[in-house]
Amino acid sequence: MRSIEIRLKRLEDASAPVTSPRRSHVIGLETGQDREAAKAELIATGEADPDDFFWFLLPLESDSPSA
């Protein structure tokens, strides 16, 4: 029984630490300053981690009258 505990301990020590997956956050504001402020607020409140993915939706102007 003791040898099994030793082997399990060795396996636990050799295995990679468990990390949580990164989350994605979508921010859609007009200016870059507003987007960065929203990102900073999400991080400050704990809703986001600095290592999370942040998607920024950029406003585009139409290039044709039919749009």
C-alpha positions, 0 to 999 in steps of 0.5 A, a space after each residue: 500500500 505504501 508503494 502505491 502512495 509513493 508512486 501516486 505522489 511522484 505522478 502528482 509531482 510530475 504532472 502539470 498544474 491544472 489551470 482554468 481556461 481563458 475566457 473571452 470578452 467582447 467589447 464594442 465601444 466607439 473609441 480606443 480609450 473607451 475600449 481600454 477603460 472598459 477592459 480595465 474595469 472588467 479586470 478591476 472588478 474581477 470579471 476578467 483576468 488580464 490573461 483572458 481574450 478580449 475582442 474589440 468590435 470596431 465601428 466601420 463606415 459603409 463603403 457604398 450607398 447600398 449598405 
